[in-house]
């Protein structure tokens, strides 16, 4: 998935003042984001909300790619994003 599309998702989350989507690491950041299962569920909710909100096929495709990973992570112990 293209870094620029993830950046667009992150920036859109910031524009709507969401809590977790803006925390996703930008392509030039060397930050690690660690989320527990509840935070992963909230991140999933935010991404689903954004995907429903926008009419941007590329962004919806990014969400479609990310959401199954988040669903799996929320059933486990969480997620680490590097």
N, C-alpha and C positions, 0 to 999 in steps of 0.2 A: 504494500500500500504506500502510496506516495507521501513523503513527509509533508509536502505542501498541503495536502488534503487534511492531514491530522492537525496541522497548524491552523487551517481554516476552521476546523471543528473546535479547537481550543479557543481561538479568538472569538468565535460566535458564542461559546459558553461564557466567556468573559463579558461580552457585550450584554448578555442577558443576566449577568451577575449570578451565574450558577456557582455552586460550591466546589465541585470536584473536577469537572471538565477543564476549567482553566488551569488546573494543577498538572495536567498531562505535560510531560517534558517536551519542550520545543526541540526542533531538530538539532540546534546548536548547543543545547544544554547538556551538561553531564550530571544531571540530577536523577536520583532514584526515588520513585514514588512507591511506597508500600501501603497497601490498603487491606483492612480486615474484611471479612465477609459482608458486614453491614455496609461498609463504605463502598464496596464493590456493587452492592445492590443499589445504592444511591447513585453511583456513577452510571449504572445501566439505565436507571430511571431518567437521568438527565439526558443521556444520549438518545434514548427512545423519544423523549419529548422534543429534542432538537430535530430529530429525523422526521417527526410528524409535523413540525412547524414549518420547515423550509421546503421550498420546491427547487431543490438542487440535487439533481440525480447523482452527481459525483459524491456529495456529502452523504446521501442516503446509502450509497454503496459502501462507504467507509463504515457507517453505522452497522450495516448488514454484516460486514466482516468482523467487526469488534464484538457485537452483541453475543454471539455464541461463546466466545472466550470468557466474557464476563459472567454469563449464566453458569458456566462450569466453575469459575473461580468463586462465585458466591456460594456454591454448594460445598466448597472446600474451606481451606483456612485463609483464603484471601488471594491477593495478587501483588506482584512486584513488577513495576514498569521501569526499565532502564532507558 
